[in-house]
Amino acid sequence: MEDSTSISLILLISLKLLASQNLPKIQPFYFPKQVILGQKVSTICTAIAGDPPLEFSWLKDSREIQSKDELSIQSYKDYSVLLIESVQDQSAGNYTCILKTSMGVDKFTANLDVRAPARWIKEPEDKHVTVGSSVALECEATGLPLPTVSWRKIDGGLFQEDSKIGKNDLSIENIKAIDEGKYVCEAKNGIGDQLSKIITIIVRGKKIYLFKILYDTILINNVKQ
């Protein structure tokens, strides 16, 4: 009786081992670490175990995908190729390859991280303003990841504006003669070249303003005497 039980147990284990050897198995696959917007990219899902026939399918962010103009899937005897002709913003995400056989199913997921250099959404423009007024200069850029946008004054003073993500509008209240000059808005995200746009703020009424300061100074000195 014991011998019979042992033999049955050995047979059961052997059958399980044999079955496990025939279970489908996908070789891990990956996308390049940095894929730039507009580039072509592909990846291959390869079956390293499993009895034919093998059936491949793909998901993107847990949804089934079909071959389209910008994305194609070609499946062969023991591997499947996913090709994106021109990577777009919406191409980023998790891609899952599913391998099915009569013995079971295996899955593997790889992430596609898309990068894009900074590009302008709103470029700043030259401004003509008067003394005592206020001015707002828009500067906005996009990219993957979103760029940091900063302002600085090129001449006349030590003006420096804090960097912000994506959009940074420069506001100057109570314009003075010293505010006149060239300013540059810069946007960068580490992908490709940074963006730079130089604009000029021209202040009108400077002479009247400076004359008023000089007049007030003389008047105050006379009063003190």
BALOBA-1460 file (C-alpha; in Angstrom, 3 decimals):
// residues 225
<rec num="1" residu="m" x="0.000" y="0.000" z="0.000"/>
<rec num="2" residu="e" x="2.797" y="2.354" z="0.936"/>
<rec num="3" residu="d" x="4.677" y="1.466" z="-2.252"/>
<rec num="4" residu="s" x="1.568" y="2.220" z="-4.292"/>
<rec num="5" residu="t" x="1.112" y="5.610" z="-2.593"/>
<rec num="6" residu="s" x="4.761" y="6.498" z="-3.138"/>
<rec num="7" residu="i" x="4.581" y="5.584" z="-6.811"/>
<rec num="8" residu="s" x="1.413" y="7.676" z="-7.256"/>
<rec num="9" residu="l" x="3.055" y="10.622" z="-5.529"/>
<rec num="10" residu="i" x="6.153" y="10.322" z="-7.714"/>
<rec num="11" residu="l" x="3.997" y="10.143" z="-10.841"/>
<rec num="12" residu="l" x="2.000" y="13.194" z="-9.746"/>
<rec num="13" residu="i" x="5.155" y="15.208" z="-9.118"/>
<rec num="14" residu="s" x="6.591" y="14.106" z="-12.461"/>
<rec num="15" residu="l" x="3.431" y="15.131" z="-14.279"/>
<rec num="16" residu="k" x="3.464" y="18.531" z="-12.578"/>
<rec num="17" residu="l" x="7.123" y="19.043" z="-13.507"/>
<rec num="18" residu="l" x="6.391" y="18.035" z="-17.080"/>
<rec num="19" residu="a" x="3.415" y="20.372" z="-17.249"/>
<rec num="20" residu="s" x="5.403" y="23.262" z="-15.765"/>
<rec num="21" residu="q" x="8.026" y="22.836" z="-18.471"/>
<rec num="22" residu="n" x="5.328" y="23.364" z="-21.108"/>
<rec num="23" residu="l" x="3.814" y="26.481" z="-19.494"/>
<rec num="24" residu="p" x="4.199" y="29.632" z="-21.643"/>
<rec num="25" residu="k" x="6.995" y="32.000" z="-20.607"/>
<rec num="26" residu="i" x="7.927" y="35.443" z="-21.969"/>
<rec num="27" residu="q" x="11.491" y="36.695" z="-22.044"/>
<rec num="28" residu="p" x="11.616" y="40.130" z="-20.320"/>
<rec num="29" residu="f" x="11.751" y="43.023" z="-22.819"/>
<rec num="30" residu="y" x="12.284" y="46.763" z="-22.484"/>
<rec num="31" residu="f" x="12.074" y="50.056" z="-24.346"/>
<rec num="32" residu="p" x="15.082" y="52.409" z="-24.654"/>
<rec num="33" residu="k" x="15.512" y="54.575" z="-21.552"/>
<rec num="34" residu="q" x="15.029" y="57.884" z="-23.356"/>
<rec num="35" residu="v" x="12.749" y="58.033" z="-26.403"/>
<rec num="36" residu="i" x="12.401" y="61.451" z="-28.039"/>
<rec num="37" residu="l" x="9.151" y="62.718" z="-29.525"/>
<rec num="38" residu="g" x="8.967" y="61.847" z="-33.237"/>
<rec num="39" residu="q" x="11.459" y="58.971" z="-33.080"/>
<rec num="40" residu="k" x="10.746" y="55.401" z="-34.178"/>
<rec num="41" residu="v" x="10.811" y="52.746" z="-31.442"/>
<rec num="42" residu="s" x="10.152" y="49.019" z="-31.261"/>
<rec num="43" residu="t" x="10.298" y="46.127" z="-28.831"/>
<rec num="44" residu="i" x="10.101" y="42.340" z="-29.201"/>
<rec num="45" residu="c" x="8.082" y="39.951" z="-27.043"/>
<rec num="46" residu="t" x="9.714" y="36.502" z="-27.287"/>
<rec num="47" residu="a" x="8.362" y="33.167" z="-26.044"/>
<rec num="48" residu="i" x="11.119" y="31.180" z="-24.343"/>
<rec num="49" residu="a" x="8.782" y="28.350" z="-23.277"/>
<rec num="50" residu="g" x="5.413" y="26.969" z="-24.255"/>
<rec num="51" residu="d" x="4.050" y="24.448" z="-26.734"/>
<rec num="52" residu="p" x="2.645" y="25.746" z="-30.028"/>
<rec num="53" residu="p" x="0.376" y="27.100" z="-31.177"/>
<rec num="54" residu="l" x="1.363" y="30.360" z="-29.465"/>
<rec num="55" residu="e" x="-1.032" y="33.306" z="-29.413"/>
<rec num="56" residu="f" x="0.285" y="36.848" z="-28.815"/>
<rec num="57" residu="s" x="-1.698" y="39.967" z="-27.944"/>
<rec num="58" residu="w" x="-0.826" y="43.428" z="-26.598"/>
<rec num="59" residu="l" x="-2.295" y="45.884" z="-24.093"/>
<rec num="60" residu="k" x="-1.506" y="49.548" z="-23.513"/>
<rec num="61" residu="d" x="-2.320" y="50.766" z="-20.020"/>
<rec num="62" residu="s" x="-4.482" y="47.631" z="-19.548"/>
<rec num="63" residu="r" x="-6.465" y="48.195" z="-22.783"/>
<rec num="64" residu="e" x="-6.201" y="46.018" z="-25.875"/>
<rec num="65" residu="i" x="-4.461" y="47.707" z="-28.794"/>
<rec num="66" residu="q" x="-4.835" y="47.078" z="-32.491"/>
<rec num="67" residu="s" x="-2.488" y="47.859" z="-35.363"/>
<rec num="68" residu="k" x="-2.863" y="51.457" z="-36.551"/>
<rec num="69" residu="d" x="-0.936" y="53.663" z="-38.950"/>
<rec num="70" residu="e" x="1.406" y="54.921" z="-36.217"/>
<rec num="71" residu="l" x="1.591" y="51.594" z="-34.384"/>
<rec num="72" residu="s" x="1.917" y="48.119" z="-35.861"/>
<rec num="73" residu="i" x="2.035" y="44.625" z="-34.368"/>
<rec num="74" residu="q" x="3.553" y="41.712" z="-36.257"/>
<rec num="75" residu="s" x="3.377" y="38.278" z="-34.634"/>
<rec num="76" residu="y" x="5.349" y="35.246" z="-35.794"/>
<rec num="77" residu="k" x="5.856" y="31.639" z="-34.657"/>
<rec num="78" residu="d" x="7.484" y="32.404" z="-31.305"/>
<rec num="79" residu="y" x="7.765" y="36.202" z="-31.043"/>
<rec num="80" residu="s" x="5.767" y="39.393" z="-31.593"/>
<rec num="81" residu="v" x="7.080" y="42.813" z="-32.642"/>
<rec num="82" residu="l" x="5.472" y="46.105" z="-31.573"/>
<rec num="83" residu="l" x="6.586" y="49.082" z="-33.694"/>
<rec num="84" residu="i" x="5.712" y="52.765" z="-33.257"/>
<rec num="85" residu="e" x="6.632" y="54.686" z="-36.417"/>
<rec num="86" residu="s" x="6.562" y="58.156" z="-34.838"/>
<rec num="87" residu="v" x="6.378" y="58.480" z="-31.062"/>
<rec num="88" residu="q" x="3.807" y="61.019" z="-29.815"/>
<rec num="89" residu="d" x="2.907" y="62.344" z="-26.357"/>
<rec num="90" residu="q" x="0.134" y="59.768" z="-26.050"/>
<rec num="91" residu="s" x="2.553" y="56.942" z="-26.910"/>
<rec num="92" residu="a" x="3.932" y="57.016" z="-23.357"/>
<rec num="93" residu="g" x="2.589" y="54.323" z="-21.038"/>
<rec num="94" residu="n" x="2.749" y="50.668" z="-20.033"/>
<rec num="95" residu="y" x="2.773" y="48.046" z="-22.794"/>
<rec num="96" residu="t" x="1.861" y="44.473" z="-21.860"/>
<rec num="97" residu="c" x="2.555" y="41.430" z="-24.021"/>
<rec num="98" residu="i" x="0.281" y="38.420" z="-23.402"/>
<rec num="99" residu="l" x="1.290" y="34.914" z="-24.452"/>
<rec num="100" residu="k" x="-1.389" y="32.191" z="-24.498"/>
<rec num="101" residu="t" x="-1.107" y="28.453" z="-25.101"/>
<rec num="102" residu="s" x="-3.314" y="25.466" z="-24.349"/>
<rec num="103" residu="m" x="-1.388" y="25.104" z="-21.062"/>
<rec num="104" residu="g" x="-1.787" y="28.645" z="-19.718"/>
<rec num="105" residu="v" x="-0.992" y="32.356" z="-19.993"/>
<rec num="106" residu="d" x="2.040" y="34.548" z="-19.300"/>
<rec num="107" residu="k" x="2.317" y="38.354" z="-19.285"/>
<rec num="108" residu="f" x="5.092" y="40.915" z="-19.195"/>
<rec num="109" residu="t" x="4.840" y="44.727" z="-19.010"/>
<rec num="110" residu="a" x="7.373" y="47.376" z="-20.063"/>
<rec num="111" residu="n" x="7.095" y="51.150" z="-19.688"/>
<rec num="112" residu="l" x="7.693" y="53.592" z="-22.542"/>
<rec num="113" residu="d" x="8.886" y="56.970" z="-21.282"/>
<rec num="114" residu="v" x="8.618" y="59.689" z="-23.934"/>
<rec num="115" residu="r" x="10.749" y="62.848" z="-23.799"/>
<rec num="116" residu="a" x="10.344" y="66.045" z="-25.821"/>
<rec num="117" residu="p" x="12.501" y="69.188" z="-25.933"/>
<rec num="118" residu="a" x="11.051" y="72.453" z="-24.689"/>
<rec num="119" residu="r" x="8.934" y="74.416" z="-27.175"/>
<rec num="120" residu="w" x="7.123" y="77.711" z="-26.882"/>
<rec num="121" residu="i" x="3.421" y="78.020" z="-26.162"/>
<rec num="122" residu="k" x="3.544" y="81.769" z="-25.507"/>
<rec num="123" residu="e" x="6.628" y="83.864" z="-26.314"/>
<rec num="124" residu="p" x="7.100" y="87.239" z="-24.601"/>
<rec num="125" residu="e" x="7.024" y="90.413" z="-26.707"/>
<rec num="126" residu="d" x="8.589" y="93.880" z="-26.514"/>
<rec num="127" residu="k" x="6.669" y="96.386" z="-24.406"/>
<rec num="128" residu="h" x="6.358" y="100.185" z="-24.393"/>
<rec num="129" residu="v" x="5.265" y="101.431" z="-20.987"/>
<rec num="130" residu="t" x="5.074" y="104.706" z="-19.105"/>
<rec num="131" residu="v" x="6.626" y="105.634" z="-15.795"/>
<rec num="132" residu="g" x="4.403" y="104.641" z="-12.892"/>
<rec num="133" residu="s" x="2.401" y="102.061" z="-14.849"/>
<rec num="134" residu="s" x="2.634" y="98.269" z="-14.577"/>
<rec num="135" residu="v" x="3.519" y="95.584" z="-17.102"/>
<rec num="136" residu="a" x="2.897" y="91.829" z="-17.399"/>
<rec num="137" residu="l" x="5.011" y="89.715" z="-19.744"/>
<rec num="138" residu="e" x="3.761" y="86.225" z="-20.592"/>
<rec num="139" residu="c" x="6.220" y="83.375" z="-21.075"/>
<rec num="140" residu="e" x="5.044" y="79.764" z="-21.343"/>
<rec num="141" residu="a" x="6.645" y="76.602" z="-22.710"/>
<rec num="142" residu="t" x="5.878" y="72.906" z="-22.817"/>
<rec num="143" residu="g" x="7.870" y="69.682" z="-23.217"/>
<rec num="144" residu="l" x="8.384" y="66.270" z="-21.631"/>
<rec num="145" residu="p" x="9.166" y="66.729" z="-18.831"/>
<rec num="146" residu="l" x="7.716" y="70.214" z="-18.399"/>
<rec num="147" residu="p" x="10.541" y="72.779" z="-18.584"/>
<rec num="148" residu="t" x="11.578" y="75.259" z="-15.939"/>
<rec num="149" residu="v" x="10.938" y="78.832" z="-17.091"/>
<rec num="150" residu="s" x="12.900" y="81.787" z="-15.715"/>
<rec num="151" residu="w" x="13.464" y="85.499" z="-16.329"/>
<rec num="152" residu="r" x="16.571" y="87.623" z="-15.991"/>
<rec num="153" residu="k" x="17.557" y="91.158" z="-16.918"/>
<rec num="154" residu="i" x="20.454" y="91.359" z="-19.339"/>
<rec num="155" residu="d" x="21.486" y="94.976" z="-18.684"/>
<rec num="156" residu="g" x="21.029" y="97.589" z="-16.032"/>
<rec num="157" residu="g" x="20.516" y="96.066" z="-12.621"/>
<rec num="158" residu="l" x="20.602" y="92.742" z="-10.815"/>
<rec num="159" residu="f" x="17.017" y="91.695" z="-11.475"/>
<rec num="160" residu="q" x="16.398" y="87.939" z="-11.111"/>
<rec num="161" residu="e" x="13.021" y="86.190" z="-11.206"/>
<rec num="162" residu="d" x="12.417" y="82.773" z="-9.577"/>
<rec num="163" residu="s" x="12.111" y="79.769" z="-11.888"/>
<rec num="164" residu="k" x="8.692" y="78.185" z="-12.346"/>
<rec num="165" residu="i" x="7.455" y="75.052" z="-14.096"/>
<rec num="166" residu="g" x="5.849" y="75.493" z="-17.516"/>
<rec num="167" residu="k" x="4.684" y="79.105" z="-17.178"/>
<rec num="168" residu="n" x="6.313" y="82.173" z="-15.682"/>
<rec num="169" residu="d" x="4.701" y="85.581" z="-16.212"/>
<rec num="170" residu="l" x="6.865" y="88.568" z="-15.306"/>
<rec num="171" residu="s" x="5.002" y="91.391" z="-13.583"/>
<rec num="172" residu="i" x="6.568" y="94.759" z="-12.753"/>
<rec num="173" residu="e" x="4.526" y="97.270" z="-10.768"/>
<rec num="174" residu="n" x="5.105" y="101.034" z="-10.663"/>
<rec num="175" residu="i" x="7.520" y="101.128" z="-13.593"/>
<rec num="176" residu="k" x="10.643" y="103.272" z="-13.097"/>
<rec num="177" residu="a" x="13.295" y="104.467" z="-15.503"/>
<rec num="178" residu="i" x="15.703" y="101.847" z="-14.178"/>
<rec num="179" residu="d" x="13.312" y="99.083" z="-15.310"/>
<rec num="180" residu="e" x="14.014" y="99.878" z="-18.965"/>
<rec num="181" residu="g" x="16.261" y="97.420" z="-20.760"/>
<rec num="182" residu="k" x="16.532" y="93.951" z="-22.210"/>
<rec num="183" residu="y" x="15.063" y="90.891" z="-20.489"/>
<rec num="184" residu="v" x="15.390" y="87.248" z="-21.456"/>
<rec num="185" residu="c" x="12.968" y="84.405" z="-20.760"/>
<rec num="186" residu="e" x="14.583" y="80.959" z="-20.759"/>
<rec num="187" residu="a" x="12.964" y="77.517" z="-20.802"/>
<rec num="188" residu="k" x="14.824" y="74.229" z="-20.411"/>
<rec num="189" residu="n" x="14.123" y="70.608" z="-19.475"/>
<rec num="190" residu="g" x="17.441" y="68.897" z="-20.232"/>
<rec num="191" residu="i" x="16.252" y="67.563" z="-23.610"/>
<rec num="192" residu="g" x="17.818" y="69.310" z="-26.599"/>
<rec num="193" residu="d" x="18.706" y="73.003" z="-26.571"/>
<rec num="194" residu="q" x="17.150" y="75.445" z="-24.131"/>
<rec num="195" residu="l" x="14.825" y="78.158" z="-25.426"/>
<rec num="196" residu="s" x="15.687" y="81.834" z="-25.049"/>
<rec num="197" residu="k" x="13.667" y="84.891" z="-26.054"/>
<rec num="198" residu="i" x="15.051" y="88.390" z="-25.549"/>
<rec num="199" residu="i" x="12.602" y="91.277" z="-25.308"/>
<rec num="200" residu="t" x="12.951" y="94.997" z="-24.629"/>
<rec num="201" residu="i" x="11.006" y="97.140" z="-22.184"/>
<rec num="202" residu="i" x="11.002" y="100.781" z="-23.275"/>
<rec num="203" residu="v" x="9.950" y="103.268" z="-20.617"/>
<rec num="204" residu="r" x="8.321" y="106.521" z="-21.774"/>
<rec num="205" residu="g" x="8.295" y="109.675" z="-19.686"/>
<rec num="206" residu="k" x="11.752" y="109.012" z="-18.211"/>
<rec num="207" residu="k" x="12.933" y="112.599" z="-18.670"/>
<rec num="208" residu="i" x="9.891" y="114.012" z="-16.908"/>
<rec num="209" residu="y" x="10.303" y="111.437" z="-14.144"/>
<rec num="210" residu="l" x="14.015" y="112.191" z="-13.698"/>
<rec num="211" residu="f" x="13.329" y="115.955" z="-13.775"/>
<rec num="212" residu="k" x="10.694" y="115.480" z="-11.061"/>
<rec num="213" residu="i" x="13.164" y="113.545" z="-8.879"/>
<rec num="214" residu="l" x="15.779" y="116.269" z="-9.389"/>
<rec num="215" residu="y" x="13.223" y="119.007" z="-8.640"/>
<rec num="216" residu="d" x="12.005" y="117.233" z="-5.486"/>
<rec num="217" residu="t" x="15.597" y="116.756" z="-4.318"/>
<rec num="218" residu="i" x="16.427" y="120.459" z="-4.792"/>
<rec num="219" residu="l" x="13.174" y="121.457" z="-3.072"/>
<rec num="220" residu="i" x="13.895" y="119.226" z="-0.066"/>
<rec num="221" residu="n" x="17.445" y="120.591" z="0.236"/>
<rec num="222" residu="n" x="16.158" y="124.169" z="0.125"/>
<rec num="223" residu="v" x="13.642" y="123.428" z="2.848"/>
<rec num="224" residu="k" x="16.375" y="121.942" z="5.045"/>
<rec num="225" residu="q" x="18.500" y="125.087" z="4.604"/>
